[in-house]
Amino acid sequence: EVELSSDGSAVNTGPKGVINDWRRFKQLETEQRQEQRREMERLIKKLSMTCRSHLDEETDKQKQKELQEKINGKVAW
């Protein structure tokens, strides 16, 4: 007589059933670890601070200044 588990698969308490249970457990464990890693990466990205160097700020200021000069040059008649 074969007993069915909740997911519809047969329950085998022999060596093959134990091995299959162990494989399924390891598969679920690996999937859970991967999901935790992805969640941790999402959280790190969300909470990470972005830092800009002084050089980056100076470069942006220079670009903004050049853009403003171009706008003023086109507007002035």
N, C-alpha and C positions, 0 to 999 in steps of 0.2 A: 504494500500500500504506500502511495506517495502522498506526502503532505505538502500543501502549497503555502508559500509565505504571502505576506501582504502585497508584494509587488507581482505576484503571479508566477514566480519561479518556484521550482521544486526545492524542497529542503532536503539536503543530503548531509547526514551527520558522519559520513565516512570520510576517509582521507581526501578524496577528491572534493567533497563539499567543504572541508576545512581549508584546503588549498584555495578553492574558489572564493571562499569568504575572506581569506587573508589577502588575496589579490584585489578584491573589491574594496576592502578596507584601505589598502595602500593607495589605490586609485583615488578614492575619496579624500584621503589624507593629502595627496599631492595636489588635487584640485583645490582643496581648502587653503593650502599653503600659497598657491598661485594667486588665489583671490585675495588673500590677506596682503600679499606683496603688492598687487595692483592697487588695493585700497590705501596702503601705506604710501605708495608713490603719488596717488592723487592728493592725499592729505599733505604730503611734503610740498608738492607744487602749490597747493592752495595757501599754505601757511608760510612759505618761504618769503623772505624779504628780498626785494630786488635792490641791489646796490649799484650806484653809478659812480664812476671815478671822477675826479676833478677834471681830467682831460676830456671825458665824455661831455661834461657840463659846458666846458669852454667851447668845444666843437659845436654843440647845439646852439650856444649863444651866438657864435660867429655865423652859423647858417641862418639863424633868425635875423641877424643884423643885415646880412647880404640880401635876404628876401625882402626885408623892409625897405632897403635902399632901392631895389628893383621896382617895388610897388610905388615908392615915392617918385622915382624917375619917370615912370609911365604916367602917373597922375599929374605931375607938374607940367604945365604947358608953356 
